[in-house]
């Protein structure tokens, strides 16, 4: 079985990975800071945006791939994938040092959690003969 739908989301998220990584690299080059952020909040925010992406997306893609291998419908796959993608697109705009309660950050976090919950629930449901 190919993972065509997971592959689409992995490719789009891979491009986002590159953009977020380049943003950190450019800021490091501008500031000359090679380790951590030395209280430079612009660099800290860029690092956190990239870090949050790295903390969530790989496992989310693993779950999506497992859902796809179960033979789930394209509607379920695209629902989980689109929810994850939308959440990761919103998150960088919601993350800033001055406003920990930014609505975009909250919504994107909820969307990410929901994509995990749907995929995990589906895997458990099908695993128990649902």
Backbone torsions as a table, in degrees:
resi	resn	phi	psi	omega
1	UNK	NA	133.8	174.8
2	UNK	-88.8	158.0	179.1
3	UNK	-108.5	60.2	-174.0
4	UNK	-62.5	-44.7	-177.1
5	UNK	-73.5	-44.5	174.9
6	UNK	-57.8	-39.7	179.7
7	UNK	-60.4	-38.5	178.2
8	UNK	-61.7	-48.8	-179.1
9	UNK	-68.0	-37.2	177.7
10	UNK	-62.8	-39.6	180.0
11	UNK	-67.2	-45.2	179.0
12	UNK	-63.9	-45.2	178.4
13	UNK	-66.5	-30.5	175.2
14	UNK	-62.6	-38.4	176.0
15	UNK	-65.8	-41.2	176.7
16	UNK	-61.6	-40.4	176.6
17	UNK	-55.3	-48.4	-178.8
18	UNK	-61.1	-44.9	-179.3
19	UNK	-62.6	-47.6	-179.8
20	UNK	-63.7	-39.4	179.2
21	UNK	-66.3	-43.2	179.1
22	UNK	-62.9	-37.8	177.9
23	UNK	-59.3	-41.5	177.8
24	UNK	-67.3	-44.7	-178.4
25	UNK	-61.4	-43.6	179.3
26	UNK	-63.3	-43.5	-179.8
27	UNK	-65.7	-37.2	176.3
28	UNK	-64.0	-40.8	179.4
29	UNK	-65.4	-40.2	179.1
30	UNK	-63.6	-42.2	-172.8
31	UNK	-92.3	-20.6	-175.9
32	UNK	76.9	12.2	-179.8
33	UNK	-91.1	118.0	-177.3
34	UNK	-101.1	-24.7	-179.2
35	UNK	-123.7	135.7	-179.4
36	UNK	55.9	-147.7	-177.0
37	UNK	-131.8	-5.4	177.3
38	UNK	47.0	45.5	179.1
39	UNK	63.7	15.7	173.4
40	UNK	-85.4	105.4	-172.9
41	UNK	-70.7	-26.6	175.6
42	UNK	-64.5	-47.3	177.9
43	UNK	-65.6	-40.8	179.9
44	UNK	-59.5	-43.4	179.2
45	UNK	-64.3	-43.1	-180.0
46	UNK	-65.4	-39.8	177.1
47	UNK	-63.2	-42.2	-178.1
48	UNK	-68.3	-37.8	176.7
49	UNK	-60.8	-46.1	179.2
50	UNK	-67.5	-44.2	-179.2
51	UNK	-60.6	-42.9	179.5
52	UNK	-63.8	-39.1	177.2
53	UNK	-59.3	-48.7	-178.3
54	UNK	-64.7	-32.5	-179.1
55	UNK	-73.2	-23.8	-173.5
56	UNK	-113.0	-41.1	-169.2
57	UNK	-66.6	-44.7	-178.4
58	UNK	-57.3	-46.3	-179.7
59	UNK	-67.7	-36.2	177.3
60	UNK	-61.4	-40.2	178.4
61	UNK	-68.5	-34.6	174.8
62	UNK	-61.4	-47.0	178.3
63	UNK	-60.5	-44.8	179.6
64	UNK	-60.9	-40.7	178.7
65	UNK	-63.8	-40.9	178.1
66	UNK	-63.9	-43.6	177.3
67	UNK	-58.3	-42.9	-178.9
68	UNK	-65.3	-37.9	-179.3
69	UNK	-69.5	-17.8	176.8
70	UNK	-78.2	-8.4	-178.7
71	UNK	87.5	23.0	179.7
72	UNK	-58.9	155.0	179.8
73	UNK	-66.5	156.5	177.5
74	UNK	-62.7	-30.0	179.0
75	UNK	-63.5	-43.3	178.7
76	UNK	-66.7	-45.9	-179.2
77	UNK	-60.6	-46.3	-179.8
78	UNK	-70.6	-30.2	176.4
79	UNK	-63.8	-49.0	179.5
80	UNK	-66.0	-46.2	-178.6
81	UNK	-63.5	-44.3	-179.3
82	UNK	-67.7	-37.2	177.6
83	UNK	-63.2	-45.6	177.6
84	UNK	-62.4	-47.6	-178.6
85	UNK	-61.4	-46.7	179.2
86	UNK	-61.2	-41.3	-179.7
87	UNK	-63.5	-39.5	-178.7
88	UNK	-74.8	-26.4	174.7
89	UNK	-72.4	-37.9	-179.2
90	UNK	-75.2	-35.5	-170.8
91	UNK	-54.3	-47.7	-178.9
92	UNK	-59.4	-29.4	179.9
93	UNK	-78.3	-19.3	-178.9
94	UNK	-96.2	-10.5	-176.0
95	UNK	-96.5	112.4	172.1
96	UNK	-150.4	153.4	-172.3
97	UNK	-65.9	-29.5	-175.9
98	UNK	-83.5	-18.3	-174.1
99	UNK	-137.1	89.2	179.0
100	UNK	-71.4	-11.5	-179.6
101	UNK	-109.6	26.3	178.9
102	UNK	-58.5	127.6	-177.7
103	UNK	-56.4	-35.4	179.9
104	UNK	-65.2	-37.0	179.0
105	UNK	-67.6	-43.1	-179.5
106	UNK	-64.4	-47.7	-179.9
107	UNK	-62.8	-43.7	-178.9
108	UNK	-65.2	-37.8	176.9
109	UNK	-64.0	-42.1	177.5
110	UNK	-64.8	-40.5	179.7
111	UNK	-64.8	-41.7	177.9
112	UNK	-61.6	-47.1	179.6
113	UNK	-60.9	-40.9	179.1
114	UNK	-64.0	-40.2	178.7
115	UNK	-63.0	-39.4	176.7
116	UNK	-64.4	-44.9	-176.9
117	UNK	-64.3	-43.9	-179.4
118	UNK	-64.1	-48.2	-179.1
119	UNK	-63.2	-45.8	-179.8
120	UNK	-64.0	-43.4	178.5
121	UNK	-61.5	-42.1	179.8
122	UNK	-63.3	-44.0	179.8
123	UNK	-61.2	-45.3	179.2
124	UNK	-65.3	-41.7	-179.4
125	UNK	-60.8	-47.7	-179.3
126	UNK	-72.2	-30.9	179.4
127	UNK	-67.7	-28.1	178.6
128	UNK	-96.9	18.4	174.8
129	UNK	82.2	23.2	-178.2
130	UNK	-68.0	NA	NA
